[in-house]
Amino acid sequence: GRIAQLIAGEDGGKTKKKCGCLPDTSANATPLQQNLEKLGGRIGVLAIVVCIVIFIIGVALDRTDPANPGSPAWLYMILISVTLAVAAIPEGIPLCVT
C-alpha cells in the first residue's frame, strides 16, 4: 500500500516525486568498470584462443577419452575445450577487485 506508493513516487494523488532511496542507474560506467570490461574481454578472447590451440594439439596427438578408448579423439577434445572455456570465462573479476 503506502510503501509501494512511496517507492513509485506517488504521494496520495498529490504531486509525483521520485523516491530518493532508489539509485540512479542512468549514469555512465566508472573508469574502473570500463577497465574491468576491457580486461574481461581480453581474458575471454585469450581463453578461447588457448582452447582452440588445445583442441588442435589434442586432435593432432590423437588424445582419446581414458574412460572410453573407442570414442573419437575430436569428440573428447571438444569436451575438454568447452570445459576449459567455461571455466576460464571471467565472471567474477568485479568481485575479486572490490
C-alpha positions as CSV (number, residue, x, y, z in Angstrom):
1,G,0.0,0.0,0.0
2,R,1.7,3.1,1.3
3,I,5.3,1.8,0.9
4,A,4.6,0.9,-2.8
5,Q,3.2,4.4,-3.4
6,L,6.3,6.0,-1.9
7,I,8.6,3.8,-3.9
8,A,6.6,4.5,-7.1
9,G,6.7,8.2,-6.4
10,E,3.0,8.6,-5.8
11,D,2.1,10.8,-2.8
12,G,-1.6,10.1,-2.4
13,G,-2.7,11.9,-5.6
14,K,-0.6,14.9,-4.9
15,T,2.4,15.9,-7.0
16,K,4.5,13.0,-8.1
17,K,8.1,12.9,-6.7
18,K,10.8,10.4,-7.3
19,C,11.8,8.4,-4.3
20,G,15.4,9.3,-3.3
21,C,16.0,5.9,-1.9
22,L,16.5,4.2,-5.3
23,P,19.9,4.5,-7.0
24,D,20.3,6.4,-10.3
25,T,21.1,3.8,-12.9
26,S,21.3,6.2,-15.8
27,A,24.9,7.2,-15.0
28,N,27.8,6.1,-17.2
29,A,30.2,3.4,-16.1
30,T,33.1,4.4,-13.9
31,P,36.7,4.2,-15.2
32,L,37.2,1.0,-13.0
33,Q,34.1,-0.6,-14.6
34,Q,35.3,0.3,-18.1
35,N,38.8,-1.1,-17.4
36,L,37.2,-4.3,-15.9
37,E,35.1,-4.7,-19.0
38,K,38.2,-4.4,-21.2
39,L,40.2,-6.9,-19.1
40,G,37.3,-9.3,-19.1
41,G,37.1,-9.2,-22.9
42,R,40.8,-9.7,-23.3
43,I,40.8,-12.7,-20.9
44,G,37.8,-14.1,-22.7
45,V,39.5,-13.9,-26.1
46,L,42.7,-15.3,-24.7
47,A,40.8,-18.2,-23.2
48,I,39.1,-19.0,-26.4
49,V,42.4,-18.9,-28.3
50,V,44.0,-21.3,-25.8
51,C,41.1,-23.7,-26.0
52,I,41.3,-23.8,-29.8
53,V,45.1,-24.5,-29.6
54,I,44.5,-27.2,-27.0
55,F,41.8,-28.7,-29.3
56,I,44.1,-28.8,-32.3
57,I,47.0,-30.2,-30.3
58,G,44.8,-32.9,-28.7
59,V,43.4,-34.0,-32.1
60,A,46.8,-34.0,-33.7
61,L,48.2,-36.2,-30.9
62,D,45.0,-38.4,-31.1
63,R,44.1,-38.0,-27.4
64,T,41.1,-40.2,-26.6
65,D,38.9,-40.5,-23.5
66,P,40.6,-42.8,-21.0
67,A,37.2,-44.0,-19.8
68,N,36.1,-44.8,-23.3
69,P,39.1,-45.5,-25.6
70,G,36.8,-46.3,-28.6
71,S,35.5,-42.8,-28.9
72,P,37.0,-40.4,-31.5
73,A,39.7,-38.0,-30.4
74,W,37.9,-34.9,-31.8
75,L,34.8,-35.6,-29.6
76,Y,36.9,-35.9,-26.4
77,M,38.9,-32.8,-27.3
78,I,35.7,-30.8,-27.9
79,L,34.5,-31.7,-24.4
80,I,37.8,-30.7,-22.9
81,S,38.0,-27.4,-24.8
82,V,34.4,-26.4,-23.9
83,T,35.1,-27.3,-20.3
84,L,38.2,-25.1,-20.2
85,A,36.4,-22.2,-22.0
86,V,33.5,-22.3,-19.5
87,A,36.0,-22.4,-16.6
88,A,38.1,-19.5,-18.0
89,I,35.3,-17.0,-18.8
90,P,35.8,-14.2,-16.3
91,E,32.6,-13.6,-14.5
92,G,34.0,-13.0,-11.0
93,I,36.6,-10.3,-11.8
94,P,34.5,-7.4,-10.3
95,L,34.1,-9.5,-7.1
96,C,37.8,-10.0,-6.9
97,V,38.6,-6.4,-7.4
98,T,36.1,-4.9,-4.9
